[in-house]
Amino acid sequence: MDDSFEFDGKVPPSFDRMDVEAKGLNPGLIVLLIVGGLLLTFLVGNYVLYLYAQKTLPPRKKKPVSKKKMKKEKLKQGVSAPGE
């Protein structure tokens, strides 16, 4: 067996916590923070636009109900339609 691969209880430098301070932030963490920040910005922006649109835009007009549909609804309710 080759004894050069044993760590003898030592922590490899890649897992050493003190090494992180010298190297800076993990690149994966930086990417995660950027993507998370962009996603959060997008969602917050959409919500702000939604609130702005609710305040400023007039409410949608409902489509006019046809006379046939009015008759059907009245017959369902048991009320005779006008003109009958």
PyMOL commands that place a pseudoatom at each C-alpha (Angstrom):
pseudoatom trace, name=CA, resn=MET, resi=1, chain=A, elem=C, hetatm=0, pos=[0.000, 0.000, 0.000]
pseudoatom trace, name=CA, resn=ASP, resi=2, chain=A, elem=C, hetatm=0, pos=[1.101, 3.531, -0.734]
pseudoatom trace, name=CA, resn=ASP, resi=3, chain=A, elem=C, hetatm=0, pos=[1.272, 5.657, 2.431]
pseudoatom trace, name=CA, resn=SER, resi=4, chain=A, elem=C, hetatm=0, pos=[1.509, 8.988, 0.564]
pseudoatom trace, name=CA, resn=PHE, resi=5, chain=A, elem=C, hetatm=0, pos=[-2.308, 9.168, 0.222]
pseudoatom trace, name=CA, resn=GLU, resi=6, chain=A, elem=C, hetatm=0, pos=[-3.034, 9.063, 3.973]
pseudoatom trace, name=CA, resn=PHE, resi=7, chain=A, elem=C, hetatm=0, pos=[-3.950, 12.343, 5.637]
pseudoatom trace, name=CA, resn=ASP, resi=8, chain=A, elem=C, hetatm=0, pos=[-2.816, 11.308, 9.153]
pseudoatom trace, name=CA, resn=GLY, resi=9, chain=A, elem=C, hetatm=0, pos=[-5.708, 13.261, 10.709]
pseudoatom trace, name=CA, resn=LYS, resi=10, chain=A, elem=C, hetatm=0, pos=[-4.843, 16.471, 8.864]
pseudoatom trace, name=CA, resn=VAL, resi=11, chain=A, elem=C, hetatm=0, pos=[-7.571, 18.386, 7.037]
pseudoatom trace, name=CA, resn=PRO, resi=12, chain=A, elem=C, hetatm=0, pos=[-6.876, 18.906, 3.335]
pseudoatom trace, name=CA, resn=PRO, resi=13, chain=A, elem=C, hetatm=0, pos=[-6.355, 22.565, 2.412]
pseudoatom trace, name=CA, resn=SER, resi=14, chain=A, elem=C, hetatm=0, pos=[-9.493, 22.676, 0.232]
pseudoatom trace, name=CA, resn=PHE, resi=15, chain=A, elem=C, hetatm=0, pos=[-11.625, 21.964, 3.312]
pseudoatom trace, name=CA, resn=ASP, resi=16, chain=A, elem=C, hetatm=0, pos=[-9.750, 24.309, 5.629]
pseudoatom trace, name=CA, resn=ARG, resi=17, chain=A, elem=C, hetatm=0, pos=[-12.052, 27.103, 6.855]
pseudoatom trace, name=CA, resn=MET, resi=18, chain=A, elem=C, hetatm=0, pos=[-9.159, 29.539, 7.320]
pseudoatom trace, name=CA, resn=ASP, resi=19, chain=A, elem=C, hetatm=0, pos=[-8.369, 29.248, 3.614]
pseudoatom trace, name=CA, resn=VAL, resi=20, chain=A, elem=C, hetatm=0, pos=[-11.753, 30.778, 2.668]
pseudoatom trace, name=CA, resn=GLU, resi=21, chain=A, elem=C, hetatm=0, pos=[-10.836, 34.175, 4.080]
pseudoatom trace, name=CA, resn=ALA, resi=22, chain=A, elem=C, hetatm=0, pos=[-7.677, 34.395, 2.017]
pseudoatom trace, name=CA, resn=LYS, resi=23, chain=A, elem=C, hetatm=0, pos=[-9.372, 33.219, -1.202]
pseudoatom trace, name=CA, resn=GLY, resi=24, chain=A, elem=C, hetatm=0, pos=[-12.495, 35.383, -0.898]
pseudoatom trace, name=CA, resn=LEU, resi=25, chain=A, elem=C, hetatm=0, pos=[-16.069, 34.332, -1.517]
pseudoatom trace, name=CA, resn=ASN, resi=26, chain=A, elem=C, hetatm=0, pos=[-16.912, 31.078, -3.212]
pseudoatom trace, name=CA, resn=PRO, resi=27, chain=A, elem=C, hetatm=0, pos=[-17.668, 31.694, -6.935]
pseudoatom trace, name=CA, resn=GLY, resi=28, chain=A, elem=C, hetatm=0, pos=[-20.720, 29.433, -6.706]
pseudoatom trace, name=CA, resn=LEU, resi=29, chain=A, elem=C, hetatm=0, pos=[-22.056, 31.575, -3.877]
pseudoatom trace, name=CA, resn=ILE, resi=30, chain=A, elem=C, hetatm=0, pos=[-21.521, 34.738, -5.918]
pseudoatom trace, name=CA, resn=VAL, resi=31, chain=A, elem=C, hetatm=0, pos=[-23.486, 33.292, -8.856]
pseudoatom trace, name=CA, resn=LEU, resi=32, chain=A, elem=C, hetatm=0, pos=[-26.245, 32.152, -6.494]
pseudoatom trace, name=CA, resn=LEU, resi=33, chain=A, elem=C, hetatm=0, pos=[-26.468, 35.594, -4.919]
pseudoatom trace, name=CA, resn=ILE, resi=34, chain=A, elem=C, hetatm=0, pos=[-26.602, 37.324, -8.321]
pseudoatom trace, name=CA, resn=VAL, resi=35, chain=A, elem=C, hetatm=0, pos=[-29.310, 35.001, -9.667]
pseudoatom trace, name=CA, resn=GLY, resi=36, chain=A, elem=C, hetatm=0, pos=[-31.275, 35.244, -6.418]
pseudoatom trace, name=CA, resn=GLY, resi=37, chain=A, elem=C, hetatm=0, pos=[-30.978, 39.021, -6.423]
pseudoatom trace, name=CA, resn=LEU, resi=38, chain=A, elem=C, hetatm=0, pos=[-32.169, 39.281, -10.016]
pseudoatom trace, name=CA, resn=LEU, resi=39, chain=A, elem=C, hetatm=0, pos=[-35.115, 36.976, -9.342]
pseudoatom trace, name=CA, resn=LEU, resi=40, chain=A, elem=C, hetatm=0, pos=[-36.074, 38.934, -6.236]
pseudoatom trace, name=CA, resn=THR, resi=41, chain=A, elem=C, hetatm=0, pos=[-35.784, 42.233, -8.130]
pseudoatom trace, name=CA, resn=PHE, resi=42, chain=A, elem=C, hetatm=0, pos=[-37.979, 40.860, -10.925]
pseudoatom trace, name=CA, resn=LEU, resi=43, chain=A, elem=C, hetatm=0, pos=[-40.675, 39.674, -8.517]
pseudoatom trace, name=CA, resn=VAL, resi=44, chain=A, elem=C, hetatm=0, pos=[-40.675, 42.881, -6.469]
pseudoatom trace, name=CA, resn=GLY, resi=45, chain=A, elem=C, hetatm=0, pos=[-40.789, 44.962, -9.673]
pseudoatom trace, name=CA, resn=ASN, resi=46, chain=A, elem=C, hetatm=0, pos=[-43.743, 42.981, -10.973]
pseudoatom trace, name=CA, resn=TYR, resi=47, chain=A, elem=C, hetatm=0, pos=[-45.596, 43.450, -7.703]
pseudoatom trace, name=CA, resn=VAL, resi=48, chain=A, elem=C, hetatm=0, pos=[-44.937, 47.213, -7.704]
pseudoatom trace, name=CA, resn=LEU, resi=49, chain=A, elem=C, hetatm=0, pos=[-46.154, 47.479, -11.310]
pseudoatom trace, name=CA, resn=TYR, resi=50, chain=A, elem=C, hetatm=0, pos=[-49.242, 45.461, -10.409]
pseudoatom trace, name=CA, resn=LEU, resi=51, chain=A, elem=C, hetatm=0, pos=[-50.075, 47.802, -7.525]
pseudoatom trace, name=CA, resn=TYR, resi=52, chain=A, elem=C, hetatm=0, pos=[-49.469, 50.854, -9.737]
pseudoatom trace, name=CA, resn=ALA, resi=53, chain=A, elem=C, hetatm=0, pos=[-51.726, 49.447, -12.480]
pseudoatom trace, name=CA, resn=GLN, resi=54, chain=A, elem=C, hetatm=0, pos=[-54.485, 48.676, -9.977]
pseudoatom trace, name=CA, resn=LYS, resi=55, chain=A, elem=C, hetatm=0, pos=[-54.503, 52.288, -8.821]
pseudoatom trace, name=CA, resn=THR, resi=56, chain=A, elem=C, hetatm=0, pos=[-54.175, 54.060, -12.160]
pseudoatom trace, name=CA, resn=LEU, resi=57, chain=A, elem=C, hetatm=0, pos=[-55.898, 51.922, -14.790]
pseudoatom trace, name=CA, resn=PRO, resi=58, chain=A, elem=C, hetatm=0, pos=[-59.694, 52.033, -15.000]
pseudoatom trace, name=CA, resn=PRO, resi=59, chain=A, elem=C, hetatm=0, pos=[-61.504, 48.805, -14.178]
pseudoatom trace, name=CA, resn=ARG, resi=60, chain=A, elem=C, hetatm=0, pos=[-62.230, 46.497, -17.098]
pseudoatom trace, name=CA, resn=LYS, resi=61, chain=A, elem=C, hetatm=0, pos=[-65.616, 46.797, -18.711]
pseudoatom trace, name=CA, resn=LYS, resi=62, chain=A, elem=C, hetatm=0, pos=[-67.693, 43.644, -18.586]
pseudoatom trace, name=CA, resn=LYS, resi=63, chain=A, elem=C, hetatm=0, pos=[-68.864, 42.211, -21.880]
pseudoatom trace, name=CA, resn=PRO, resi=64, chain=A, elem=C, hetatm=0, pos=[-72.550, 42.941, -22.552]
pseudoatom trace, name=CA, resn=VAL, resi=65, chain=A, elem=C, hetatm=0, pos=[-74.743, 39.920, -21.963]
pseudoatom trace, name=CA, resn=SER, resi=66, chain=A, elem=C, hetatm=0, pos=[-76.806, 38.920, -25.008]
pseudoatom trace, name=CA, resn=LYS, resi=67, chain=A, elem=C, hetatm=0, pos=[-80.610, 38.903, -24.843]
pseudoatom trace, name=CA, resn=LYS, resi=68, chain=A, elem=C, hetatm=0, pos=[-80.661, 35.130, -25.431]
pseudoatom trace, name=CA, resn=LYS, resi=69, chain=A, elem=C, hetatm=0, pos=[-78.478, 34.579, -22.375]
pseudoatom trace, name=CA, resn=MET, resi=70, chain=A, elem=C, hetatm=0, pos=[-80.663, 36.936, -20.348]
pseudoatom trace, name=CA, resn=LYS, resi=71, chain=A, elem=C, hetatm=0, pos=[-83.741, 34.891, -21.306]
pseudoatom trace, name=CA, resn=LYS, resi=72, chain=A, elem=C, hetatm=0, pos=[-82.018, 31.611, -20.407]
pseudoatom trace, name=CA, resn=GLU, resi=73, chain=A, elem=C, hetatm=0, pos=[-80.910, 32.942, -17.022]
pseudoatom trace, name=CA, resn=LYS, resi=74, chain=A, elem=C, hetatm=0, pos=[-84.388, 34.235, -16.221]
pseudoatom trace, name=CA, resn=LEU, resi=75, chain=A, elem=C, hetatm=0, pos=[-85.986, 30.921, -17.246]
pseudoatom trace, name=CA, resn=LYS, resi=76, chain=A, elem=C, hetatm=0, pos=[-83.535, 29.057, -14.989]
pseudoatom trace, name=CA, resn=GLN, resi=77, chain=A, elem=C, hetatm=0, pos=[-84.531, 31.253, -12.069]
pseudoatom trace, name=CA, resn=GLY, resi=78, chain=A, elem=C, hetatm=0, pos=[-88.232, 30.737, -12.794]
pseudoatom trace, name=CA, resn=VAL, resi=79, chain=A, elem=C, hetatm=0, pos=[-88.963, 34.365, -13.651]
pseudoatom trace, name=CA, resn=SER, resi=80, chain=A, elem=C, hetatm=0, pos=[-90.678, 34.998, -16.953]
pseudoatom trace, name=CA, resn=ALA, resi=81, chain=A, elem=C, hetatm=0, pos=[-88.614, 37.050, -19.381]
pseudoatom trace, name=CA, resn=PRO, resi=82, chain=A, elem=C, hetatm=0, pos=[-90.010, 40.467, -20.333]
pseudoatom trace, name=CA, resn=GLY, resi=83, chain=A, elem=C, hetatm=0, pos=[-92.053, 40.514, -23.541]
pseudoatom trace, name=CA, resn=GLU, resi=84, chain=A, elem=C, hetatm=0, pos=[-93.439, 37.003, -23.164]
for i in range(1, 84): cmd.bond("trace and resi %d" % i, "trace and resi %d" % (i + 1))
show_as sticks, trace
zoom trace
